[in-house]
Amino acid sequence: MSKQNKPDQGRRELLKGLSTAAVVGAVAAGVSKTVIASDQEAKPAEEKSAGYHETQHIRDYYETL
C-alpha cells in the first residue's frame, strides 16, 4: 500500500494554461475595443475642425480691406 495514485500533473498544467489563455484573450479583446472606440471618438472632432473658421486674425485682415 505504499504506492499511491498521484494526480496527472500534465492535465493540471493543461487546464492552467487554458484558463490563462482565456484571461489573456479577454483582456486583449477589451483593450482592442477600447482603442477602436477611442479612435472613432477622435475622428468626428477632427472633421469638425476642418473648414473655414473666422478667427480674430481673419477679422483683423478683413478690416484692412
MDTraj code that builds the backbone (N, CA, C; nanometers):
import mdtraj as md
import numpy as np

residues = "MET SER LYS GLN ASN LYS PRO ASP GLN GLY ARG ARG GLU LEU LEU LYS GLY LEU SER THR ALA ALA VAL VAL GLY ALA VAL ALA ALA GLY VAL SER LYS THR VAL ILE ALA SER ASP GLN GLU ALA LYS PRO ALA GLU GLU LYS SER ALA GLY TYR HIS GLU THR GLN HIS ILE ARG ASP TYR TYR GLU THR LEU".split()
xyz = np.array([
    [0.0800, -0.1190, 0.0000],
    [0.0000, 0.0000, 0.0000],
    [0.0845, 0.1258, 0.0000],
    [0.2127, 0.1115, -0.0163],
    [0.2990, 0.2284, -0.0176],
    [0.2852, 0.3081, -0.1474],
    [0.2370, 0.2429, -0.2514],
    [0.2170, 0.3143, -0.3774],
    [0.0805, 0.3815, -0.3762],
    [0.0809, 0.5105, -0.4025],
    [-0.0446, 0.5846, -0.4108],
    [-0.0583, 0.6415, -0.5512],
    [-0.1821, 0.6543, -0.5929],
    [-0.2068, 0.7144, -0.7242],
    [-0.1888, 0.8651, -0.7141],
    [-0.0937, 0.9157, -0.7890],
    [-0.0703, 1.0595, -0.7897],
    [-0.1494, 1.1209, -0.9054],
    [-0.2012, 1.2408, -0.8842],
    [-0.2781, 1.3040, -0.9920],
    [-0.1881, 1.3343, -1.1118],
    [-0.2501, 1.3358, -1.2260],
    [-0.1793, 1.3625, -1.3509],
    [-0.1432, 1.5109, -1.3592],
    [-0.0151, 1.5432, -1.3463],
    [0.0300, 1.6828, -1.3470],
    [0.0148, 1.7457, -1.4859],
    [0.0264, 1.6673, -1.5901],
    [0.0120, 1.7199, -1.7257],
    [-0.1272, 1.7769, -1.7496],
    [-0.2269, 1.7078, -1.6984],
    [-0.3640, 1.7547, -1.7146],
    [-0.3852, 1.8856, -1.6389],
    [-0.3290, 1.8958, -1.5191],
    [-0.3422, 2.0188, -1.4411],
    [-0.2744, 2.1355, -1.5115],
    [-0.1578, 2.1120, -1.5673],
    [-0.0865, 2.2173, -1.6391],
    [-0.1657, 2.2616, -1.7625],
    [-0.2284, 2.1662, -1.8294],
    [-0.3102, 2.1996, -1.9455],
    [-0.4271, 2.2890, -1.9047],
    [-0.4948, 2.2545, -1.7967],
    [-0.6078, 2.3344, -1.7515],
    [-0.5634, 2.4731, -1.7069],
    [-0.4484, 2.4827, -1.6413],
    [-0.3956, 2.6138, -1.6023],
    [-0.3646, 2.6972, -1.7255],
    [-0.3067, 2.6349, -1.8256],
    [-0.2725, 2.7052, -1.9489],
    [-0.3954, 2.7544, -2.0225],
    [-0.4991, 2.6714, -2.0267],
    [-0.6228, 2.7120, -2.0940],
    [-0.6900, 2.8286, -2.0226],
    [-0.6907, 2.8252, -1.8911],
    [-0.7538, 2.9355, -1.8179],
    [-0.6727, 3.0637, -1.8337],
    [-0.5412, 3.0524, -1.8352],
    [-0.4568, 3.1701, -1.8569],
    [-0.4802, 3.2268, -1.9961],
    [-0.4903, 3.1409, -2.0949],
    [-0.5146, 3.1867, -2.2318],
    [-0.6501, 3.2555, -2.2437],
    [-0.7503, 3.2058, -2.1732],
    [-0.8821, 3.2679, -2.1774],
    [-0.8795, 3.4074, -2.1158],
    [-0.8087, 3.4226, -2.0061],
    [-0.7976, 3.5528, -1.9408],
    [-0.7228, 3.6505, -2.0305],
    [-0.6133, 3.6075, -2.0881],
    [-0.5344, 3.6942, -2.1766],
    [-0.6173, 3.7335, -2.2987],
    [-0.6923, 3.6418, -2.3532],
    [-0.7780, 3.6720, -2.4680],
    [-0.8859, 3.7733, -2.4337],
    [-0.9444, 3.7603, -2.3162],
    [-1.0484, 3.8551, -2.2747],
    [-0.9904, 3.9943, -2.2546],
    [-0.8725, 4.0016, -2.1964],
    [-0.8079, 4.1317, -2.1761],
    [-0.7726, 4.1937, -2.3107],
    [-0.7201, 4.1148, -2.4015],
    [-0.6824, 4.1659, -2.5337],
    [-0.8056, 4.2158, -2.6088],
    [-0.9153, 4.1454, -2.5985],
    [-1.0376, 4.1881, -2.6662],
    [-1.0893, 4.3180, -2.6065],
    [-1.0827, 4.3311, -2.4767],
    [-1.1276, 4.4542, -2.4117],
    [-1.0417, 4.5726, -2.4490],
    [-0.9119, 4.5525, -2.4563],
    [-0.8211, 4.6612, -2.4929],
    [-0.8431, 4.7026, -2.6372],
    [-0.8614, 4.6062, -2.7264],
    [-0.8799, 4.6411, -2.8673],
    [-1.0108, 4.7158, -2.8880],
    [-1.1157, 4.6806, -2.8135],
    [-1.2423, 4.7541, -2.8254],
    [-1.2271, 4.8964, -2.7743],
    [-1.1485, 4.9153, -2.6699],
    [-1.1250, 5.0483, -2.6155],
    [-1.0483, 5.1335, -2.7152],
    [-0.9491, 5.0761, -2.7792],
    [-0.8696, 5.1501, -2.8770],
    [-0.9553, 5.1871, -2.9969],
    [-1.0374, 5.0976, -3.0429],
    [-1.1244, 5.1259, -3.1571],
    [-1.2245, 5.2340, -3.1205],
    [-1.2816, 5.2276, -3.0016],
    [-1.3783, 5.3281, -2.9589],
    [-1.3120, 5.4646, -2.9463],
    [-1.1910, 5.4705, -2.8958],
    [-1.1236, 5.5995, -2.8821],
    [-1.0873, 5.6557, -3.0188],
    [-1.0536, 5.5710, -3.1148],
    [-1.0253, 5.6187, -3.2496],
    [-1.1508, 5.6741, -3.3158],
    [-1.2637, 5.6110, -3.2947],
    [-1.3875, 5.6569, -3.3553],
    [-1.4343, 5.7872, -3.2923],
    [-1.4084, 5.8074, -3.1647],
    [-1.4470, 5.9315, -3.0994],
    [-1.3581, 6.0461, -3.1435],
    [-1.2338, 6.0197, -3.1759],
    [-1.1395, 6.1245, -3.2145],
    [-1.1651, 6.1743, -3.3567],
    [-1.2124, 6.0912, -3.4451],
    [-1.2313, 6.1306, -3.5844],
    [-1.3366, 6.2398, -3.6022],
    [-1.4551, 6.2319, -3.5403],
    [-1.5517, 6.3399, -3.5601],
    [-1.5000, 6.4751, -3.5110],
    [-1.4198, 6.4781, -3.4065],
    [-1.3657, 6.6034, -3.3565],
    [-1.2721, 6.6644, -3.4597],
    [-1.1949, 6.5817, -3.5284],
    [-1.1050, 6.6315, -3.6313],
    [-1.1841, 6.6813, -3.7513],
    [-1.2905, 6.6124, -3.7875],
    [-1.3698, 6.6537, -3.9024],
    [-1.4403, 6.7863, -3.8749],
    [-1.4829, 6.8101, -3.7523],
    [-1.5492, 6.9356, -3.7188],
    [-1.4527, 7.0529, -3.7276],
    [-1.3252, 7.0298, -3.7023],
    [-1.2289, 7.1383, -3.7034],
    [-1.1883, 7.1764, -3.8456],
    [-1.2160, 7.0917, -3.9432],
    [-1.1789, 7.1205, -4.0811],
    [-1.2758, 7.2223, -4.1395],
    [-1.2243, 7.3094, -4.2245],
    [-1.3096, 7.4059, -4.2919],
    [-1.2808, 7.5479, -4.2479],
    [-1.3639, 7.6383, -4.2921],
    [-1.3435, 7.7811, -4.2674],
    [-1.3860, 7.8180, -4.1264],
    [-1.2974, 7.8876, -4.0566],
    [-1.3268, 7.9387, -3.9235],
    [-1.2841, 8.0838, -3.9189],
    [-1.3753, 8.1714, -3.8873],
    [-1.3418, 8.3129, -3.8785],
    [-1.2840, 8.3409, -3.7403],
    [-1.1543, 8.3660, -3.7389],
    [-1.0855, 8.3944, -3.6139],
    [-1.0563, 8.5436, -3.6056],
    [-1.0027, 8.5864, -3.4949],
    [-0.9696, 8.7274, -3.4774],
    [-0.8668, 8.7715, -3.5808],
    [-0.7734, 8.6857, -3.6143],
    [-0.6728, 8.7172, -3.7146],
    [-0.7383, 8.7464, -3.8494],
    [-0.8359, 8.6684, -3.8871],
    [-0.9066, 8.6876, -4.0139],
    [-0.9909, 8.8142, -4.0083],
    [-1.0569, 8.8407, -3.8974],
    [-1.1358, 8.9654, -3.8828],
    [-1.0465, 9.0879, -3.8958],
    [-0.9276, 9.0821, -3.8371],
    [-0.8332, 9.1941, -3.8496],
    [-0.7941, 9.2165, -3.9941],
    [-0.7743, 9.1111, -4.0688],
    [-0.7405, 9.1226, -4.2100],
    [-0.8555, 9.1860, -4.2878],
    [-0.9782, 9.1421, -4.2621],
    [-1.0939, 9.1989, -4.3321],
    [-1.1084, 9.3474, -4.3048],
    [-1.0745, 9.3910, -4.1877],
    [-1.0844, 9.5342, -4.1535],
    [-0.9855, 9.6172, -4.2326],
    [-0.8738, 9.5569, -4.2764],
    [-0.7744, 9.6321, -4.3525],
    [-0.8145, 9.6473, -4.4986],
    [-0.9131, 9.5762, -4.5458],
    [-0.9542, 9.5849, -4.6870],
    [-1.0367, 9.7055, -4.7152],
])
top = md.Topology()
chain = top.add_chain()
for i, resn in enumerate(residues, 1):
    res = top.add_residue(resn, chain, resSeq=i)
    for name in ("N", "CA", "C"):
        top.add_atom(name, md.element.get_by_symbol(name[0]), res)
traj = md.Trajectory(xyz[None], top)
